[in-house]
Amino acid sequence: MSDATQQQEQIDQGVMETLRERDHSTLAQQVNPLTCNHNDIVELLARYMALSEQEDDELFDTWFDNLTKEQHTVLKVFEVYRGQYEHQN
């Protein structure tokens, strides 16, 4: 198993553990120190949702590949939160 595969599996396990715990403190620690402002986050999420609903996968992939590390962090945290809320009992 390659290092990249092992690292991805560790990330996936971390996301699953966070989903089960419903504890946002770890995620907040990842997002709170970021230098983006509220408008940056809202715009990022709006583009993410709009592009992910379109049929043009290449357009989405190009946009996604050009995001900064901070933007990727925001989207990862967003997906965890969304997963938690979608699977609430």
Backbone torsions as a table, in degrees:
resi	resn	phi	psi	omega
1	MET	NA	131.6	-177.9
2	SER	-74.1	161.8	178.1
3	ASP	-61.8	-38.9	-179.5
4	ALA	-64.3	-40.6	179.2
5	THR	-65.8	-43.2	178.5
6	GLN	-63.2	-41.8	179.9
7	GLN	-64.3	-41.6	178.5
8	GLN	-63.6	-40.6	178.7
9	GLU	-64.6	-37.9	177.2
10	GLN	-65.2	-41.7	177.7
11	ILE	-62.5	-46.5	179.8
12	ASP	-60.1	-41.8	178.6
13	GLN	-64.3	-40.0	178.1
14	GLY	-62.6	-40.6	178.0
15	VAL	-64.4	-43.9	-179.1
16	MET	-64.4	-41.3	177.8
17	GLU	-62.3	-42.2	178.5
18	THR	-63.9	-40.0	177.8
19	LEU	-62.1	-41.5	-179.0
20	ARG	-68.6	-38.1	-176.3
21	GLU	-75.2	-30.4	-174.6
22	ARG	57.7	28.5	178.6
23	ASP	-101.2	115.8	-175.7
24	HIS	-89.3	0.8	-175.2
25	SER	-64.0	-40.2	179.0
26	THR	-65.8	-41.8	179.1
27	LEU	-67.3	-39.8	178.5
28	ALA	-61.1	-37.2	178.6
29	GLN	-64.2	-28.6	178.7
30	GLN	-78.2	-34.6	-172.5
31	VAL	-95.0	-40.2	-173.5
32	ASN	-56.1	-39.1	-179.1
33	PRO	-78.9	-2.2	-178.0
34	LEU	-65.0	152.6	-176.4
35	THR	-87.8	-0.2	-179.9
36	CYS	-78.3	153.7	179.0
37	ASN	-99.9	177.5	-177.1
38	HIS	-59.6	-41.8	179.6
39	ASN	-63.3	-39.7	177.7
40	ASP	-59.0	-42.6	-178.5
41	ILE	-68.2	-44.8	179.8
42	VAL	-61.4	-44.8	179.3
43	GLU	-63.2	-43.1	178.8
44	LEU	-59.9	-47.2	-179.0
45	LEU	-67.6	-36.6	177.5
46	ALA	-63.4	-45.5	178.6
47	ARG	-65.0	-42.1	179.4
48	TYR	-58.1	-48.9	-178.9
49	MET	-65.7	-43.9	-178.6
50	ALA	-64.6	-46.3	-177.9
51	LEU	-71.2	-34.1	-178.7
52	SER	-71.8	-19.8	179.2
53	GLU	-89.2	-9.1	-179.7
54	GLN	-84.6	165.0	-179.2
55	GLU	-81.9	-15.2	-173.3
56	ASP	-85.9	88.5	-179.2
57	ASP	-64.2	-33.5	-179.1
58	GLU	-65.6	-41.2	177.8
59	LEU	-61.7	-45.8	178.6
60	PHE	-62.4	-47.4	-178.4
61	ASP	-60.0	-42.7	178.9
62	THR	-62.7	-46.1	178.9
63	TRP	-61.1	-48.5	-177.3
64	PHE	-62.8	-42.7	-179.0
65	ASP	-64.8	-23.5	-178.3
66	ASN	-95.3	6.2	177.5
67	LEU	-74.3	155.5	176.4
68	THR	-79.0	168.4	177.5
69	LYS	-59.6	-41.0	179.1
70	GLU	-62.1	-42.1	179.5
71	GLN	-64.9	-40.0	176.4
72	HIS	-62.1	-39.7	178.3
73	THR	-61.5	-45.5	179.1
74	VAL	-59.6	-44.6	-178.9
75	LEU	-66.4	-38.6	178.1
76	LYS	-63.1	-45.0	179.7
77	VAL	-65.2	-40.7	177.1
78	PHE	-57.8	-44.9	-178.8
79	GLU	-65.6	-36.5	176.8
80	VAL	-64.8	-48.6	178.8
81	TYR	-59.7	-45.1	-179.2
82	ARG	-60.6	-42.9	177.9
83	GLY	-60.9	-39.9	178.5
84	GLN	-63.6	-46.2	-177.1
85	TYR	-71.6	-31.1	178.9
86	GLU	-71.1	-26.3	-175.0
87	HIS	-109.6	18.9	176.2
88	GLN	-71.3	146.1	178.0
89	ASN	-88.5	NA	NA
